[in-house]
Amino acid sequence: MIKKTSIQELNALLSKDISNISNHNRDEMAIPSYLHWNPLIRWLMWRRYEYISYLSGFSKDMNVLEFGCGIGVFLPELDSKCNQVFAIDIFPEFAKLFSNMLHLNVCFIDNLSELSNESLDIIIAADVLEHINDNELVEYLKIFSEKLKSNGRLIISGPTENIVYKIGRLLAGFAGKGDYHLTNINNLTCVVSEYFELGRIKYLPFKFPPFLFKVCEFNQCLSKHSVRHEVTTV
C-alpha cells in the first residue's frame, strides 16, 4: 500500500486560491479525477501510483525526481521511502503548499539543470509525457539519460486513448476534455524505447484488455548511444 491523500486533505489543499492556475490547468493536472464522485475513478488514479511504487522498488538510499508532480499527491510516498526527493512542474504551487502542509522533505526545482549529472536513481513521469510535443519529448529524454545513474530507471504511465478510454471519459463527465493529450502511452513507449531499454509493464485497470492505462519501466541503456548526449538545458 502507498500513502494516499484523503479527499478531505485534497479539498483543504485545493481551497487555496492560486490565481495563475485556470480550470483548464486543473483539468490537465487531473484534479477532478482525484475528487470524482465515482470511487472507481479515484481507485484507478491511485492504482497507477501503486504500480509505479511497485516497479520502482523504492529504498532509503535512492534519489528520485518526480517530473510533472502536479498537485503533489505522490510526494508523501516518495518522501517516506527515498533518500532525496526532487520535484518539478509547470504549476508547482499546489505541490509546494501540500509539501509544507505535511512537512515533507522535498526539493522543488525550476530547471533540470539544477540536478547533477548521474545523480538520480529513478525519474518518475506519471501521466505527463503525453502532454509534451515530440521535439520537446526527445530533448527531455536525452536530459533524463544525463541525469540518471548508469543503472538508473525511468518509470512512466499514460492513457491508451483507445475507444474504451474515450467512452470512459465521456461517462465520467469529462466530455470535451483531453485536448492536452498530444499522444498516447503506446506511442510514447516506442519513442522512449529509442533512448531507454523497456523493462516491465503493468496494465490498468486489469491484466486483460481493453487497457485504459499502462505503467512502463525503462532502464538506462547507454549502449544505444556511444556517448552521452550534449543537449541544451530545458
N, C-alpha and C positions, 0 to 999 in steps of 0.2 A: 504494500500500500504506500501511496505517496501522501505528502502533506497537501490537503485540499483546503481551499479558501471557501468559507461558508457564504451563502447568499447574503447574510446579514453583514459580513465583513466587506463583501463587494459593494453592497448598497452604501455602506458608510464611506467607502473609498470614492465611489462614483458620484456621491452627493457633492463632492468638492467642485467648485466652479473653476474650470480651466478654459478660458475663453478661446484659446487658439485651436482647440480640438472640436471640429464640427461633427454633426451627426454622421456624415459620410465617413469621417475618420473613425468614429466609434464603431460603425459597421465593419470597417476594414480591420479593426482590432478585435473583432468577434465578440464585442461586449454583449450584444443582445443574446448571443448563444449561451453565454455563461449564466445569464439571468432568465433564460427561457422558462415558460410555464411547464413545458413538457420535460419530465425528468430524463427521458431517453436521450434528448438532445444534450442536456447537461452531462449525462453519463458519457456520451460519445466524445465530448470535448475533453473531459478528464481522462478518458481511456487512452487518448493519444499520448498524453504525458506519462501515463503508466507504462506504456510500451517504450517510450523514449528513455525513461528511467531504467527499465529492464535492459534494453540494448546497451545503454551507457555503462552500466555496472559501476556507478559512482563509488569513489573511495576518498578518504580524507587526505590523500596525497595528490589529488587531481586539481589542476587549474582549468576552469571551464568558462567559456563565453556563451552567453545566450544572445544570438544575433537576431534582433527583432523581438525584444522581450515583451512588447505590448504593454498591458497594464500590470504585468509582473506576477501573475498567478503561479508561475513555476519557480520563482526565485526562492520561496521558503524551502522547497525541496532541495534545490541546489545548495543553498546556504547550510542546510543541516548535514549534507553528505560530502561536500567538497572542501578543498583547502582554500582556494581563492576563486571567487565568482566575479566575472565581468559581465556587464550588460550594456547593450546599445539599442537605440530605437529612434525613429524619426520623431516620435512624440513620447518622450520618456517621463513626462510629468507625473502621470498616474503611478507608474512603476516606482519612481523616486519617493512619492508620498507613501506608497504601500510599504516600501523598504523601511522608511522611517517609522511608520506605524508599528511594524513588527520588530524593529531594532535589528534588521538584517545587516550582515557584513558584506555588502555588495558594492563593487566599484563600477560606477557608471562612467562610460567613456563617450566622447563625442566623435571620435575618429579611430579607425582601426590602426592608424599609425602610432597610437599611444601604446600599443601592445608590442612587446619584444618579439622578434622572430624566433620560431621554435620554442615558444613558451607555453603553448596550450596543449592539454591532453585531449580535449573534446570541444568542438563547436556545435552548438545546437541551433537549428533554424526550423522552428515549429510553425508550419503553415505561413511561411514568409517568402520563400524564393519565387513562388508563383506570382508575386506582386511586382517582380523585377523584370525589366525587359532583357532581351537576350544579350545585348552588348554589355550591359552593366553586370549581368549574372556572370559572364565569363571573367570579367575583371575581379569580381568578388571571390570567385573560386580560386583564382590564382593567388589572391591575398590570403585566403584561408590556408592554402598549402604552405605559404610562407610562415604563417603564424603557428601552425601546428608542429608538434614534435614529429620526429621521424616515425614514431609508432602512433601518431595521433589519429583521431577519427572525427568524421563529420556525420551528424545524425540529423536527418531532415524528415519532415512529414508534409503531406499536402493532399488536397482533394483530387479525386479522379475526374470530376466534372463529366461523368457519364450520364446517361439518360436517367438512371435511378437517382443519382445525386441531384440532378436538376429538378426532378419531381419532388424529392425530399425538401429542397429549398423552397419550392412553391408551397408545399403542405405546411412547412414551418412558419409561413408568413413572411418569407424573405423574397417574394417575387419582385423582380426588377432590380435586385441587388446582385452583387458579384461581378460587376464590370471591372473591378480592381484585380480580378484573377486573369492574368495575361497568358497563363498556360496551365498545365495540369501536372500531377505527380509523375505520370508515365513519361511525358516529355522531359521533365526535369531529371528523371533518373538517367535518361540517355545522355543528356548534356553533362551532368555531374560525373558520369562514368568515364568521360574523356579525361578527367583530371584526378579522379579517385577510384579506388577499386571497390566495387559493390560487394557488400557483405550480406548480412541478414536482413530480411524484410518481414514486417508484421502488417497484417491486413485488418481493416476495420469496416464494419462493426464485428464481423465474424471471420472465420478461417476459410469460408467458402464464398464464391461470388453471388451477387454483384458486390464489389467493394466500393465503399464510399471514400475511404482514406487509405493511404499507405504510410508506414513509417520505415524509413530505409537507413541502414548503417553503411557508411563508406569508410574505407581505410586509406590512410596516406599511402600513396603509391608513387614514389619518386622515380621509379624505373620508367614511367610513362613519359617523363621529361628528363633529359640528361642533366640539366642544371635547373636550379630553382629560378622561377621567373622574376625578372626585374620589371616591376609594374609601377605605374603612377598610383600614389596613395589615394584611396577612395574616401 
